[in-house]
Amino acid sequence: MNLPRDPSRQVSAGPEPADWPRDGHGICAGRPEPGNEGFSIVELLVVVVLLLVITTLLWSPRAGSRETSRQAACRSQLERIGIAMQLYANEHSGAFPRTNLARVSAEALCLLVPRYISDVNAFSCPGKPRPLKGGQPLAGQTLSYAYYMGLNGVEPARAILTDEQINSNAKSAGQWLFSPDGKPPANNHGRSGGNLLFTDGHVEKSPAKAVVPLDLGPGVVLLNP
């Protein structure tokens, strides 16, 4: 015999959570399926790509700013060497440092140390520092700069000291002077060219290709580091 159920004794399922999905009539459609509230792989990839783009945008200007600072420091060092060379020329009838049989720039520029310049680190470009040691002969160390040996201060101003060059030949305007791809040799400043010190003491920035002819002339040789 079936007895009628007492409605007051029916067990309530409890209130329906407010965040359960409902159909168009406002009726609860049941418990949400697990996993629907997480991120998909596509969404995660999009986030990763955005982070990479933001990082690139933030660091690129900083890298350019650092290279600009290094080039400015290099110009300052060349100006210091230029003063030392002028002092040397004043005591040697206008002639700049010169030695017989010199093969690299240090073997001639060592004549400046220590009388005219004592800090050997001035010969190490901030763009590509060289481990120079004070208290040791400069002639046996590798510098950052190339030197046009055989010039004097009486001639019209021309380049006498530059960042390391791609070779020891004369250069016509438009020829490669410094590294074209940022790789050695002649990459003191990567692909950003380099600096040139002139016999009158001023310094100019140059792109990787020579802007003006850089001839050698009688008795002048280019000594690379």
C-alpha positions as CSV (number, residue, x, y, z in Angstrom):
1,M,0.0,0.0,0.0
2,N,1.4,3.3,-1.1
3,L,1.2,6.1,1.4
4,P,1.2,9.7,0.1
5,R,4.5,11.6,0.7
6,D,4.6,14.3,3.3
7,P,5.8,17.4,1.4
8,S,7.2,18.8,4.7
9,R,9.6,15.9,5.0
10,Q,11.2,16.2,1.5
11,V,14.9,16.9,1.7
12,S,15.9,20.2,0.1
13,A,18.8,20.3,-2.3
14,G,19.8,23.7,-0.9
15,P,20.0,27.0,-2.7
16,E,21.3,27.1,-6.2
17,P,24.6,29.0,-6.5
18,A,24.2,32.3,-8.2
19,D,27.1,31.6,-10.6
20,W,25.5,28.4,-12.1
21,P,24.5,28.9,-15.7
22,R,20.8,29.4,-16.5
23,D,18.7,29.0,-19.6
24,G,16.8,31.8,-21.3
25,H,13.9,31.5,-18.8
26,G,16.2,32.0,-15.8
27,I,16.1,28.4,-14.8
28,C,19.3,26.9,-13.5
29,A,20.9,24.6,-16.1
30,G,23.0,22.7,-13.6
31,R,26.5,22.6,-12.2
32,P,29.1,24.1,-14.7
33,E,31.4,21.6,-16.3
34,P,34.8,21.5,-14.8
35,G,37.6,23.2,-16.7
36,N,35.5,25.8,-18.5
37,E,36.8,28.6,-16.3
38,G,40.6,28.1,-17.1
39,F,42.8,29.6,-19.9
40,S,43.1,27.9,-23.2
41,I,46.4,27.2,-24.9
42,V,45.7,29.8,-27.5
43,E,45.1,32.4,-24.8
44,L,48.4,31.5,-23.1
45,L,50.3,31.8,-26.4
46,V,48.8,35.2,-27.0
47,V,50.0,36.4,-23.6
48,V,53.5,35.0,-24.2
49,V,53.7,36.8,-27.5
50,L,52.5,40.1,-26.0
51,L,55.2,39.8,-23.3
52,L,57.9,39.3,-25.8
53,V,56.8,42.3,-27.9
54,I,56.7,44.5,-24.8
55,T,60.1,43.4,-23.7
56,T,61.6,44.1,-27.2
57,L,60.1,47.5,-27.3
58,L,61.5,48.4,-23.8
59,W,65.0,47.1,-24.4
60,S,65.7,48.2,-27.9
61,P,65.9,52.0,-27.1
62,R,68.0,51.2,-24.1
63,A,70.5,49.2,-26.2
64,G,70.7,52.1,-28.6
65,S,71.2,54.6,-25.7
66,R,74.0,52.5,-24.3
67,E,75.8,52.4,-27.7
68,T,75.4,56.2,-28.0
69,S,77.0,56.6,-24.6
70,R,79.9,54.3,-25.5
71,Q,80.6,56.2,-28.7
72,A,80.6,59.5,-26.7
73,A,83.0,58.0,-24.2
74,C,85.2,56.8,-27.1
75,R,85.3,60.4,-28.6
76,S,86.3,61.7,-25.2
77,Q,89.2,59.3,-25.0
78,L,90.3,60.1,-28.5
79,E,90.4,63.8,-27.6
80,R,92.6,63.0,-24.6
81,I,95.0,61.1,-26.8
82,G,94.9,64.0,-29.3
83,I,96.0,66.4,-26.5
84,A,98.9,64.0,-25.7
85,M,99.9,63.9,-29.4
86,Q,99.9,67.7,-29.6
87,L,102.2,67.9,-26.6
88,Y,104.5,65.3,-28.2
89,A,104.5,67.2,-31.5
90,N,105.3,70.5,-29.8
91,E,108.5,68.9,-28.5
92,H,109.4,67.0,-31.7
93,S,109.3,69.8,-34.4
94,G,105.6,69.1,-35.2
95,A,106.1,65.4,-35.8
96,F,103.7,62.8,-34.3
97,P,105.0,59.6,-32.8
98,R,107.0,57.4,-35.2
99,T,109.2,54.4,-34.8
100,N,111.1,52.3,-37.4
101,L,109.6,48.9,-38.3
102,A,106.4,49.5,-36.3
103,R,103.8,46.9,-37.3
104,V,100.9,47.7,-35.0
105,S,99.7,51.0,-33.5
106,A,100.9,50.2,-29.9
107,E,104.5,50.1,-31.2
108,A,104.4,53.7,-32.2
109,L,101.9,55.2,-29.6
110,C,103.9,53.8,-26.8
111,L,106.1,56.9,-27.2
112,L,103.3,58.9,-25.5
113,V,103.4,56.9,-22.3
114,P,103.9,57.9,-19.6
115,R,105.3,61.4,-20.3
116,Y,102.3,62.7,-22.3
117,I,99.6,60.5,-21.1
118,S,99.8,58.1,-18.1
119,D,96.4,56.3,-18.2
120,V,96.8,53.4,-20.7
121,N,93.1,52.7,-20.5
122,A,92.6,55.7,-22.8
123,F,93.7,53.4,-25.6
124,S,90.9,50.9,-24.9
125,C,87.6,51.8,-26.6
126,P,84.6,51.6,-24.3
127,G,82.7,50.0,-27.2
128,K,85.0,47.0,-27.1
129,P,87.3,47.2,-24.1
130,R,90.8,45.7,-24.3
131,P,92.5,44.4,-21.1
132,L,95.4,46.9,-21.0
133,K,97.7,46.9,-18.0
134,G,99.4,49.9,-16.5
135,G,103.0,49.6,-15.5
136,Q,103.7,47.3,-18.5
137,P,105.1,48.4,-21.8
138,L,102.3,49.6,-24.1
139,A,104.2,48.3,-27.2
140,G,103.4,44.7,-26.2
141,Q,99.7,45.2,-25.7
142,T,96.7,45.3,-28.1
143,L,95.0,48.7,-28.5
144,S,91.6,49.5,-29.8
145,Y,92.7,52.2,-32.2
146,A,94.4,52.4,-35.6
147,Y,97.2,55.0,-36.2
148,Y,98.3,56.8,-39.3
149,M,102.0,57.0,-38.6
150,G,104.1,59.5,-40.5
151,L,102.0,62.6,-40.2
152,N,102.8,66.0,-38.7
153,G,100.9,69.0,-37.3
154,V,102.0,71.3,-40.1
155,E,99.9,69.7,-42.8
156,P,96.2,70.4,-43.2
157,A,94.0,68.5,-40.7
158,R,93.4,64.9,-41.6
159,A,92.6,61.7,-39.7
160,I,95.4,60.4,-37.6
161,L,93.8,58.0,-35.1
162,T,90.6,56.0,-35.6
163,D,88.7,53.0,-34.2
164,E,90.2,49.7,-35.5
165,Q,89.8,49.6,-39.3
166,I,88.8,46.7,-41.5
167,N,92.2,46.6,-43.1
168,S,95.4,48.7,-43.4
169,N,94.8,50.0,-46.9
170,A,93.9,53.5,-48.1
171,K,90.2,54.1,-48.3
172,S,88.2,56.0,-50.9
173,A,84.9,57.6,-50.0
174,G,82.2,54.9,-50.0
175,Q,84.6,52.0,-49.1
176,W,84.2,50.0,-46.0
177,L,86.1,51.6,-43.1
178,F,84.6,49.7,-40.2
179,S,82.7,46.4,-39.8
180,P,79.7,46.1,-42.1
181,D,77.9,43.4,-40.0
182,G,79.1,44.1,-36.5
183,K,81.5,41.1,-36.6
184,P,85.3,41.3,-36.2
185,P,87.4,42.9,-37.4
186,A,86.8,46.6,-36.9
187,N,83.7,46.2,-34.7
188,N,84.5,48.5,-31.8
189,H,81.0,49.8,-32.1
190,G,79.2,46.9,-33.8
191,R,77.6,48.1,-37.0
192,S,77.5,51.7,-35.9
193,G,80.7,52.8,-37.5
194,G,83.4,54.5,-35.4
195,N,85.3,57.7,-34.5
196,L,88.1,59.5,-36.2
197,L,90.6,61.8,-34.4
198,F,92.2,64.5,-36.7
199,T,95.6,66.1,-36.5
200,D,94.1,69.4,-35.3
201,G,92.6,67.6,-32.2
202,H,88.9,67.4,-33.2
203,V,87.0,64.1,-33.4
204,E,84.3,63.1,-35.9
205,K,81.9,60.2,-35.9
206,S,81.8,58.1,-39.1
207,P,79.5,55.5,-40.5
208,A,80.8,52.1,-41.4
209,K,81.7,53.4,-44.9
210,A,84.2,56.1,-45.3
211,V,82.6,59.5,-45.9
212,V,85.9,61.2,-47.1
213,P,89.0,59.7,-48.7
214,L,91.5,58.4,-46.2
215,D,94.8,58.4,-48.2
216,L,98.1,57.2,-47.0
217,G,100.5,59.4,-48.9
218,P,104.3,59.4,-49.0
219,G,105.9,58.0,-45.8
220,V,102.5,57.4,-44.1
221,V,101.4,53.9,-43.0
222,L,98.2,52.8,-41.3
223,L,99.0,50.7,-38.2
224,N,96.0,48.6,-37.1
225,P,95.9,47.2,-33.6
